[in-house]
Amino acid sequence: MGDWWYSQEYLVEFVEAETQAFRREDIERALHGEEVLAWAL
């Protein structure tokens, strides 16, 4: 069992997945970042 898995399972640490496509900061910024105005089409 590696350090990453041990920390997540037994030390109750919320760590990012090693295979995730996007970093947590990127997702937070997309959800709570600047408001984007809709285009007038």
VOPAFI-761253 format. One record per atom (N, C-alpha, C, O, CB): residue in three letters; y, z, x; atom name. Coordinates in nm, 2 decimals. Glycine has a CB too. Layout:
% VOPAFI-761253
{"ALA",{Y,Z,X},"CA"},
...
This chain:
% VOPAFI-761253
{"MET",{-0.12,0.00,0.09},"N"},
{"MET",{0.00,0.00,0.00},"CA"},
{"MET",{0.12,0.00,0.09},"C"},
{"MET",{0.14,0.08,0.18},"O"},
{"MET",{0.00,0.12,-0.10},"CB"},
{"GLY",{0.21,-0.09,0.07},"N"},
{"GLY",{0.33,-0.11,0.15},"CA"},
{"GLY",{0.44,-0.01,0.11},"C"},
{"GLY",{0.43,0.06,0.01},"O"},
{"GLY",{0.38,-0.25,0.14},"CB"},
{"ASP",{0.54,0.00,0.19},"N"},
{"ASP",{0.66,0.09,0.17},"CA"},
{"ASP",{0.73,0.06,0.04},"C"},
{"ASP",{0.76,0.15,-0.04},"O"},
{"ASP",{0.75,0.08,0.28},"CB"},
{"TRP",{0.74,-0.07,0.01},"N"},
{"TRP",{0.81,-0.11,-0.12},"CA"},
{"TRP",{0.74,-0.06,-0.24},"C"},
{"TRP",{0.80,0.00,-0.33},"O"},
{"TRP",{0.83,-0.26,-0.12},"CB"},
{"TRP",{0.61,-0.08,-0.24},"N"},
{"TRP",{0.53,-0.04,-0.36},"CA"},
{"TRP",{0.53,0.11,-0.37},"C"},
{"TRP",{0.54,0.16,-0.48},"O"},
{"TRP",{0.39,-0.10,-0.35},"CB"},
{"TYR",{0.51,0.18,-0.26},"N"},
{"TYR",{0.50,0.33,-0.26},"CA"},
{"TYR",{0.63,0.39,-0.31},"C"},
{"TYR",{0.63,0.48,-0.39},"O"},
{"TYR",{0.47,0.38,-0.12},"CB"},
{"SER",{0.74,0.33,-0.26},"N"},
{"SER",{0.87,0.38,-0.31},"CA"},
{"SER",{0.89,0.37,-0.46},"C"},
{"SER",{0.95,0.46,-0.52},"O"},
{"SER",{0.99,0.31,-0.23},"CB"},
{"GLN",{0.85,0.25,-0.51},"N"},
{"GLN",{0.87,0.23,-0.65},"CA"},
{"GLN",{0.78,0.31,-0.74},"C"},
{"GLN",{0.82,0.37,-0.84},"O"},
{"GLN",{0.85,0.08,-0.68},"CB"},
{"GLU",{0.66,0.33,-0.70},"N"},
{"GLU",{0.56,0.40,-0.78},"CA"},
{"GLU",{0.56,0.55,-0.77},"C"},
{"GLU",{0.56,0.62,-0.87},"O"},
{"GLU",{0.42,0.35,-0.74},"CB"},
{"TYR",{0.58,0.60,-0.64},"N"},
{"TYR",{0.56,0.74,-0.62},"CA"},
{"TYR",{0.69,0.82,-0.60},"C"},
{"TYR",{0.70,0.94,-0.62},"O"},
{"TYR",{0.47,0.77,-0.51},"CB"},
{"LEU",{0.79,0.75,-0.55},"N"},
{"LEU",{0.92,0.81,-0.52},"CA"},
{"LEU",{1.02,0.78,-0.63},"C"},
{"LEU",{1.14,0.83,-0.62},"O"},
{"LEU",{0.98,0.77,-0.39},"CB"},
{"VAL",{0.98,0.71,-0.73},"N"},
{"VAL",{1.06,0.67,-0.85},"CA"},
{"VAL",{1.19,0.61,-0.81},"C"},
{"VAL",{1.30,0.65,-0.86},"O"},
{"VAL",{1.08,0.80,-0.94},"CB"},
{"GLU",{1.18,0.52,-0.72},"N"},
{"GLU",{1.30,0.44,-0.68},"CA"},
{"GLU",{1.31,0.31,-0.75},"C"},
{"GLU",{1.20,0.24,-0.76},"O"},
{"GLU",{1.30,0.42,-0.52},"CB"},
{"PHE",{1.42,0.27,-0.80},"N"},
{"PHE",{1.44,0.14,-0.86},"CA"},
{"PHE",{1.48,0.04,-0.75},"C"},
{"PHE",{1.59,0.03,-0.71},"O"},
{"PHE",{1.54,0.15,-0.97},"CB"},
{"VAL",{1.38,-0.03,-0.71},"N"},
{"VAL",{1.40,-0.13,-0.60},"CA"},
{"VAL",{1.39,-0.27,-0.66},"C"},
{"VAL",{1.32,-0.29,-0.76},"O"},
{"VAL",{1.31,-0.11,-0.48},"CB"},
{"GLU",{1.46,-0.37,-0.60},"N"},
{"GLU",{1.45,-0.50,-0.64},"CA"},
{"GLU",{1.31,-0.56,-0.60},"C"},
{"GLU",{1.26,-0.53,-0.50},"O"},
{"GLU",{1.56,-0.59,-0.58},"CB"},
{"ALA",{1.27,-0.65,-0.69},"N"},
{"ALA",{1.14,-0.72,-0.66},"CA"},
{"ALA",{1.15,-0.81,-0.54},"C"},
{"ALA",{1.26,-0.87,-0.52},"O"},
{"ALA",{1.09,-0.80,-0.79},"CB"},
{"GLU",{1.05,-0.82,-0.47},"N"},
{"GLU",{1.06,-0.91,-0.35},"CA"},
{"GLU",{1.05,-1.06,-0.39},"C"},
{"GLU",{1.10,-1.14,-0.31},"O"},
{"GLU",{0.94,-0.88,-0.26},"CB"},
{"THR",{1.01,-1.09,-0.51},"N"},
{"THR",{1.00,-1.23,-0.55},"CA"},
{"THR",{1.10,-1.27,-0.66},"C"},
{"THR",{1.08,-1.38,-0.72},"O"},
{"THR",{0.86,-1.26,-0.59},"CB"},
{"GLN",{1.19,-1.19,-0.68},"N"},
{"GLN",{1.29,-1.22,-0.79},"CA"},
{"GLN",{1.38,-1.34,-0.75},"C"},
{"GLN",{1.41,-1.35,-0.63},"O"},
{"GLN",{1.37,-1.10,-0.83},"CB"},
{"ALA",{1.42,-1.41,-0.85},"N"},
{"ALA",{1.50,-1.53,-0.82},"CA"},
{"ALA",{1.65,-1.49,-0.80},"C"},
{"ALA",{1.72,-1.56,-0.72},"O"},
{"ALA",{1.49,-1.63,-0.94},"CB"},
{"PHE",{1.70,-1.39,-0.86},"N"},
{"PHE",{1.84,-1.35,-0.85},"CA"},
{"PHE",{1.86,-1.21,-0.81},"C"},
{"PHE",{1.77,-1.12,-0.85},"O"},
{"PHE",{1.92,-1.38,-0.98},"CB"},
{"ARG",{1.96,-1.18,-0.73},"N"},
{"ARG",{1.99,-1.04,-0.70},"CA"},
{"ARG",{2.04,-0.96,-0.82},"C"},
{"ARG",{2.10,-1.03,-0.91},"O"},
{"ARG",{2.08,-1.03,-0.58},"CB"},
{"ARG",{2.03,-0.83,-0.82},"N"},
{"ARG",{2.08,-0.75,-0.93},"CA"},
{"ARG",{2.23,-0.77,-0.94},"C"},
{"ARG",{2.28,-0.77,-1.06},"O"},
{"ARG",{2.04,-0.60,-0.91},"CB"},
{"GLU",{2.30,-0.77,-0.83},"N"},
{"GLU",{2.45,-0.79,-0.83},"CA"},
{"GLU",{2.49,-0.91,-0.90},"C"},
{"GLU",{2.59,-0.92,-0.97},"O"},
{"GLU",{2.50,-0.78,-0.69},"CB"},
{"ASP",{2.42,-1.02,-0.88},"N"},
{"ASP",{2.45,-1.15,-0.94},"CA"},
{"ASP",{2.43,-1.15,-1.09},"C"},
{"ASP",{2.52,-1.20,-1.16},"O"},
{"ASP",{2.36,-1.26,-0.88},"CB"},
{"ILE",{2.33,-1.08,-1.14},"N"},
{"ILE",{2.30,-1.07,-1.28},"CA"},
{"ILE",{2.41,-0.98,-1.35},"C"},
{"ILE",{2.46,-1.02,-1.45},"O"},
{"ILE",{2.16,-1.01,-1.31},"CB"},
{"GLU",{2.44,-0.87,-1.28},"N"},
{"GLU",{2.55,-0.78,-1.34},"CA"},
{"GLU",{2.68,-0.85,-1.34},"C"},
{"GLU",{2.75,-0.84,-1.44},"O"},
{"GLU",{2.56,-0.66,-1.25},"CB"},
{"ARG",{2.72,-0.93,-1.24},"N"},
{"ARG",{2.84,-1.00,-1.24},"CA"},
{"ARG",{2.84,-1.11,-1.35},"C"},
{"ARG",{2.95,-1.13,-1.41},"O"},
{"ARG",{2.87,-1.07,-1.10},"CB"},
{"ALA",{2.73,-1.17,-1.37},"N"},
{"ALA",{2.72,-1.28,-1.48},"CA"},
{"ALA",{2.74,-1.22,-1.62},"C"},
{"ALA",{2.80,-1.28,-1.71},"O"},
{"ALA",{2.59,-1.35,-1.47},"CB"},
{"LEU",{2.68,-1.10,-1.64},"N"},
{"LEU",{2.69,-1.03,-1.77},"CA"},
{"LEU",{2.82,-0.96,-1.79},"C"},
{"LEU",{2.87,-0.95,-1.91},"O"},
{"LEU",{2.58,-0.94,-1.78},"CB"},
{"HIS",{2.88,-0.90,-1.69},"N"},
{"HIS",{3.00,-0.81,-1.71},"CA"},
{"HIS",{3.12,-0.86,-1.63},"C"},
{"HIS",{3.21,-0.78,-1.61},"O"},
{"HIS",{2.96,-0.67,-1.67},"CB"},
{"GLY",{3.11,-0.98,-1.58},"N"},
{"GLY",{3.22,-1.03,-1.49},"CA"},
{"GLY",{3.34,-1.08,-1.58},"C"},
{"GLY",{3.36,-1.03,-1.69},"O"},
{"GLY",{3.17,-1.15,-1.41},"CB"},
{"GLU",{3.41,-1.17,-1.53},"N"},
{"GLU",{3.53,-1.22,-1.60},"CA"},
{"GLU",{3.49,-1.29,-1.72},"C"},
{"GLU",{3.38,-1.35,-1.73},"O"},
{"GLU",{3.61,-1.32,-1.50},"CB"},
{"GLU",{3.57,-1.28,-1.82},"N"},
{"GLU",{3.55,-1.35,-1.95},"CA"},
{"GLU",{3.58,-1.50,-1.93},"C"},
{"GLU",{3.68,-1.54,-1.87},"O"},
{"GLU",{3.64,-1.30,-2.06},"CB"},
{"VAL",{3.49,-1.59,-1.97},"N"},
{"VAL",{3.50,-1.73,-1.96},"CA"},
{"VAL",{3.54,-1.79,-2.09},"C"},
{"VAL",{3.48,-1.76,-2.20},"O"},
{"VAL",{3.36,-1.80,-1.91},"CB"},
{"LEU",{3.65,-1.86,-2.09},"N"},
{"LEU",{3.71,-1.92,-2.21},"CA"},
{"LEU",{3.63,-2.05,-2.24},"C"},
{"LEU",{3.59,-2.13,-2.15},"O"},
{"LEU",{3.86,-1.95,-2.20},"CB"},
{"ALA",{3.61,-2.07,-2.37},"N"},
{"ALA",{3.54,-2.19,-2.42},"CA"},
{"ALA",{3.63,-2.31,-2.40},"C"},
{"ALA",{3.75,-2.30,-2.42},"O"},
{"ALA",{3.49,-2.18,-2.56},"CB"},
{"TRP",{3.58,-2.43,-2.38},"N"},
{"TRP",{3.65,-2.55,-2.37},"CA"},
{"TRP",{3.69,-2.60,-2.51},"C"},
{"TRP",{3.61,-2.59,-2.60},"O"},
{"TRP",{3.58,-2.66,-2.29},"CB"},
{"ALA",{3.80,-2.65,-2.52},"N"},
{"ALA",{3.84,-2.72,-2.65},"CA"},
{"ALA",{3.80,-2.86,-2.64},"C"},
{"ALA",{3.86,-2.95,-2.58},"O"},
{"ALA",{4.00,-2.70,-2.67},"CB"},
{"LEU",{3.69,-2.89,-2.71},"N"},
{"LEU",{3.64,-3.03,-2.70},"CA"},
{"LEU",{3.68,-3.11,-2.83},"C"},
{"LEU",{3.64,-3.23,-2.84},"O"},
{"LEU",{3.49,-3.03,-2.69},"CB"},
